[in-house]
């Protein structure tokens, strides 16, 4: 079969199974643990079969991390969709995004590991795809408040990605970060909470299916 030919439904299902195995391997052992051997061992397939469906392990890692990102974004959307007003939904999405990284610090560790891995392998596309998934989610939420705020989204996402480092390495209050987001987006930040409501806000803990590492 020529790789330029479209995959059949059966072949797409096998590719999805390989990516799912890579996701679980990544959660358990990090990026370094995602070898073709370890991924194949978590599937019914041989190493040769894995190589047939993916050009190299970099393609698998990129696909697996993007799936993790998509799951996290979908979980945040599920949290934010509980709000009826666009502004409240936006702030709930921001809070949810930050809360997951603040409490589940392995999320941030895996992000740093993945970006470092991508730099070493000169692989910019995978990181760009994950960042774009996050950007689209916040853009949709922010434009629902004000269609003229689209130019704030790039700066917002850059700030939030940087905030992951601070959340993973210090005890910075989420409320302080929300105030910064308000200044970036030209919005009034929500009232400060005295204590976090992790069970209500966390996109990892609220979902029946595990999201993120």
N, C-alpha and C positions, 0 to 999 in steps of 0.2 A: 504493500500500500504506500502510495506517495503521501508524504506529510502534508502536501498542499490540498489533499482531498479532505472533504468534511468528515468529522467523526460520526460514526453511527450512534444511535441511542445507547446501545450496549457498551460501546467504547467510551462514550461520555460518562456513563455510570461507573466504569472502571477508573477513569481519571478522577472522578469525584471521590471514589473510595480511597484512592492514593492520597489525594489532598487531605481528606478527613484524617487519615492515619498520620500525615505530617503535622496536622494541627495538634493532635493529641501528643505526638512526640515532642513538638515544640513546647507545649504546656508543661510537660514533665521534665524535659532535659534541656530546654533552651534551644537556641539556634545551632549551637555547636553539636548538639545531639542529633540534628536532622541530617543523617547520612542516608544514602540509598539503601544500605544494608538494614539500618534500624527501621526505616519506613517500610521496606519490603516485608520485614519480619512481623509488622503489625497488619499485614494484608494477606490474602490468599495467594499473592503473586510472587514470582521470583524477581531478583534484581534485573534480569534481562527484560522482563515484562515492564517493570517500572521505567527502564531506559527507553523502551519502545514508545511509551506514552508521554514521556517528558525528555527534552533534549539533555538536561543535566539537573543536578540537585538545586541549582540556583532558581530554575523555573518553578520547581516544587515549593521551595521556601517562599518565594514571592507569592505564589498562589495561596499558600497556607496562611501567610501573614495577612494578606488582603481579606481572606475569609474571616480571620479573627477580627479584623477591623470592621468588616461589614456586620458581623454579629454584635459587636459593641455599639455601633451606630444604631442598629435596629433596636437594641435594648434601650438606648437613650430615647429614641423616638417613642417607644412604648410608654416610657415614664412620662415624657412631656405631653403625650397625647391625652393624658388625664386632665389637662387644663383646657378650659374652653376659650380663654382669651389669648390672642397671639403673644402679647407681652409676657404673660405668666408662663406660657408654653416655652418661650425662648429662655427665660431665666431658669425654668425647671430643667431644660436641656443642658444649659451651662453648668448648673449645680450638679446635675447627674454625672456629666462628663468628669468634673473635678473630683467628685466624691468617690468614684470608682478608683481613680488613681491614688487618692489620699489614703484610702484604707487597704486596698489590695496593691501593695507596693510592687509586687511582682509584675504588674501591668507595665509600670514604668521601666523596670529592669529589662523586660523583654523588648520594649521599644528601643531602649538605648543599645541593646545587644543587636537588634535587627539593623538599626541605622549604621552601627559600626561595621557590621558584616557587609552591608551594601556598599559602604565606602571602600572597604578592602577589596571587594570584587568589582569595583567600578560599575555598580548596578544602581542607577538612579531611578529607573522606571518603577520598581516595586515600591520604594518609599513615596515617590510622587503619586502613585495610585492610591496608597493608603491616606495620604494627606488630602488628596482630592475628595475622597469619600467623606472625610470629616468636614471639609470646607463646604461641600454641597449641602450637608445636613444643617449647618449653622446658617448658611446663606438663605436657605428656604425659610428658616425660622425668623431670621432678621428681616427679610423682605416682606414677610407677612405683617410685620409691625409698620414698616415704612419702606416703600419701594425705592426711595432715594438713598438708602443706606447700604447699597451694594458695595460701594467702595470701602466700607469698613471691614468687610469680611476677611480679606487677606491679612490685614493687620491683626484682627481678632484671632485668627487661627494660628498665626505666628506666635502671638502672646500665649495662647493656650498650650501650644506645644512646648514652649519654654517653661510654662508653669508646671508641667509634668516633672521637670527636674527638681524644682523647689518643693513640690509636694512629696516627692520620693525621698528627699534628703533632709527635710526640715519639718517643723510643726506649724508652718504658716497656715493661718485660718483661711478656710474657703471664703469666708465673708470678706476678707481683705482682697482676695482675687476677684470677687464679684464687683467690688467697688472699682477696681481697675478696668474690668470689662465695661462697666457703665461709662467710664470716661472715654474709653476707646470707641464705643458705639454711639456716644451721645445720648445715652438713656439714663434714666434714674434707676439706680440699683435697688433691688428689693430690700425690705426692712431686714436688719440684721437679726439672726436667730441667736438665742442664748446657747443653744446646743444643737448639734447636728441630728437629723433624723435619718440615719443611715439606712435603716430598713425600708424607708419610704423612697429615698432618692437613688440608692445605688443600682446601677444598671446590671451589675453582676448578681447581686443578692436577690433582686426582685424577679428574676427570670427562672422558670422551672428548669430550662436548659442552661447549662453553664456557658457564660460568655467571657471572653478574654482568658488569659492564662490563669 
